[in-house]
Amino acid sequence: MTIIYHRQFQRDLSAALRFYDEEGGSKLGDRFFDEEAAVTEKVGSNPKGFHFIAEGMRRAQLQNFPYLVIFEENAAKL
C-alpha cells in the first residue's frame, strides 16, 4: 500500500519547522519535527487507524502542536 500525502505537505512542514525554530529555538523545532516524524511513521504502519475528513482523505493530528497530517491510501503500488 502506498500513502499519498496532500500536495502541500512538504511546503507546510518546512514552514512550520522554520516558524518553531525562529520563535522557540532549535529545541522547539526539533520537538515539532520529531513529533511529526512519529505521526508520519504511524500513518505508514496503520493508515486505516485515522479518521476520514473527505472521501478517500484521512487525517492524523499531532498531539502537542496544532497541525494535521492529511493523506490518502492507494492500494496500487507506484
Secondary structure, DSSP 8 states (H G I E B T S, - for coil): -EEEE-TTHHHHHHHHHHHHHHHH-HHHHHHHHHHHHHHHHHHHH-GGGSEEEETTEEEEE-SSSS-EEEEEEESS--
